[in-house]
Amino acid sequence: MAVKTGAEAERVHAAHEAWQILRRKQGYVTHRIYVRANEPLQQLEYSEWDSKKAVDGARQHLQGTPLMRRARETLAAAPQRLVVELAGPVTSTKGIDLPEQAIAVTAVGRLRAESAAWRAQEDALWKTLSGQPGHLTHLLFRGFEAPLLVGSLSHWEDAAAFELAMAAVNDAVGAGATDALAAAFEYVVYRPARD
């Protein structure tokens, strides 16, 4: 989401208030708020829920409330919402204690078509990444309503560790891993927002 210039403090307050309510809703697991590393007005709110029904119900609960109207007023545009299914060996960020300098990286792409070859390449890619120095954790996901949408949320000790890992992966995996993608992955680096 894009926050309006000058509305940063109001956005923090509105998000804090909203998550105080949402964390008490049935199906809530955890959430994290991130700020884009090179664009501090770009934010990512990541949350985990027991089911799509739970997240849809929680979202519906807040729609139309004065709190959500205030929260929307802090945004420069309507936020993009992506509901995905976690699909890898790690299925939650709950309980992960990130170091102060840690970063998060999202990688989102779209497959040309569903393929077993892509699943094998994805598995090799993340096994390689998870073995790199500075890797903390990663989650793989697939789109609910867009099954060809694939991606990940990973955490790294710092930006330098991520950059070195990407160089190692490009050497180890090669271009074959991206052949099944309609477009190259877009990697976006975030830092965790501190309440």
C-alpha positions in Angstrom: 0.0 0.0 0.0 1.1 3.6 -0.7 0.9 6.0 2.3 0.2 9.7 1.7 3.1 12.0 2.4 2.6 13.4 5.8 0.2 10.7 6.9 2.8 8.2 8.2 2.0 8.7 11.9 -1.7 8.5 11.3 -1.2 5.3 9.3 0.9 3.7 12.1 -1.9 4.6 14.6 -4.7 3.3 12.4 -2.9 0.0 11.6 -2.1 -0.5 15.3 -5.7 0.0 16.2 -7.0 -2.2 13.4 -4.6 -5.1 14.3 -5.7 -4.8 18.0 -9.2 -5.7 16.8 -8.2 -8.3 14.1 -5.8 -10.3 16.3 -8.9 -11.2 18.5 -10.9 -12.5 15.5 -11.4 -16.3 15.1 -8.8 -17.8 12.7 -6.1 -15.1 13.3 -2.5 -16.6 13.5 -0.1 -13.6 13.2 0.7 -10.5 11.3 3.7 -8.3 10.4 4.1 -4.8 9.0 6.9 -3.9 6.7 8.2 -0.7 5.0 9.8 -0.9 1.6 13.5 -0.3 2.0 14.0 2.3 -0.7 10.5 3.8 -0.6 9.3 4.4 3.0 5.8 5.4 1.9 5.3 1.9 0.5 4.2 -0.6 3.1 3.3 -4.3 3.2 0.9 -5.7 5.8 1.3 -9.5 6.0 -1.0 -11.6 8.0 -1.7 -15.3 8.4 -5.1 -16.9 9.0 -6.4 -20.4 9.5 -8.5 -20.2 6.3 -9.6 -17.9 3.5 -13.0 -17.8 5.1 -11.4 -16.4 8.4 -9.5 -13.6 6.6 -12.5 -12.7 4.5 -14.7 -12.6 7.7 -12.2 -10.4 9.6 -11.9 -8.0 6.6 -15.7 -7.8 6.3 -16.0 -7.1 10.1 -13.9 -3.8 9.7 -15.4 -2.6 6.4 -17.4 0.5 6.7 -16.3 1.3 10.2 -15.0 4.8 11.1 -11.6 3.1 11.8 -11.3 1.8 8.3 -12.5 5.1 6.8 -9.7 6.9 8.8 -7.2 4.2 7.7 -8.1 4.6 4.0 -7.7 8.3 4.2 -4.0 7.8 5.0 -3.5 6.0 1.7 -2.6 7.5 -1.7 -4.4 4.8 -3.6 -6.5 1.7 -2.9 -4.3 -1.0 -1.4 -3.6 -4.2 -3.4 -4.8 -7.3 -1.6 -3.4 -10.7 -2.4 -4.8 -13.8 -0.7 -2.5 -16.8 -1.1 -2.1 -20.3 0.3 1.2 -21.1 2.0 2.7 -24.1 0.2 6.2 -24.8 1.4 7.9 -26.7 4.3 7.5 -23.6 6.5 3.9 -22.5 7.0 4.1 -19.6 9.5 6.2 -16.6 10.6 4.6 -16.9 14.1 7.2 -16.7 16.8 10.1 -15.7 14.6 12.2 -13.1 16.3 13.9 -11.0 13.7 17.2 -9.3 14.4 17.1 -5.4 14.3 18.8 -5.2 10.9 16.8 -8.0 9.3 15.1 -7.5 6.0 12.1 -9.2 4.3 12.0 -9.9 0.6 8.9 -10.7 -1.4 9.2 -12.4 -4.8 6.1 -12.7 -6.9 5.7 -14.2 -10.4 3.1 -15.9 -12.6 3.6 -19.2 -14.3 2.9 -19.7 -18.0 1.1 -23.0 -17.1 1.0 -25.4 -14.2 4.0 -27.8 -14.5 5.7 -30.4 -12.4 9.0 -29.1 -13.8 8.4 -25.7 -12.2 7.7 -27.3 -8.8 11.0 -29.1 -9.0 12.8 -25.9 -10.0 11.1 -24.0 -7.2 12.1 -26.6 -4.7 15.8 -26.5 -5.9 15.7 -22.7 -5.8 14.6 -22.5 -2.2 16.8 -25.3 -1.0 19.7 -23.4 -2.4 18.6 -20.1 -0.9 17.9 -21.6 2.5 21.4 -22.9 2.6 23.0 -19.4 2.1 24.6 -17.5 4.9 22.3 -14.9 6.5 19.1 -16.8 5.5 16.5 -16.7 8.4 13.3 -18.2 6.9 11.1 -18.3 3.9 7.5 -19.1 3.1 6.4 -20.2 -0.4 2.9 -19.4 -1.6 0.4 -20.0 -4.4 -2.6 -17.8 -5.4 -6.0 -18.9 -4.3 -8.0 -17.2 -7.1 -5.0 -17.1 -9.4 -3.4 -20.6 -9.3 -0.6 -19.6 -11.6 0.5 -16.9 -9.2 3.6 -18.1 -7.2 5.9 -16.4 -4.8 7.6 -16.2 -1.5 8.3 -14.1 1.6 11.8 -14.6 3.0 13.8 -13.0 5.8 17.5 -12.3 5.8 20.0 -11.1 8.4 20.6 -8.0 6.2 20.5 -6.7 2.7 24.1 -7.8 1.9 23.3 -11.4 2.8 20.3 -11.4 0.5 22.4 -9.9 -2.4 25.1 -12.5 -2.0 22.5 -15.3 -1.8 20.9 -14.1 -5.1 24.3 -14.1 -6.8 24.9 -17.7 -5.6 21.4 -18.8 -6.7 21.8 -17.3 -10.2 25.0 -19.2 -10.6 23.6 -22.5 -9.2 20.1 -22.6 -10.7 20.6 -20.7 -13.9 18.0 -19.4 -16.3 16.0 -22.7 -16.4 14.2 -21.8 -13.2 12.6 -18.8 -14.9 11.6 -20.4 -18.2 8.3 -21.5 -16.8 7.4 -18.0 -15.7 5.4 -15.6 -17.8 7.6 -12.8 -16.5 10.6 -12.6 -14.2 10.1 -12.5 -10.5 9.9 -9.1 -9.0 12.0 -9.0 -5.8 11.0 -6.3 -3.3 13.1 -5.6 -0.2 11.3 -4.5 3.0 12.4 -3.8 6.6 10.2 -4.7 9.5 8.3 -1.7 10.9 8.7 -1.3 14.6 5.6 -0.4 16.7 
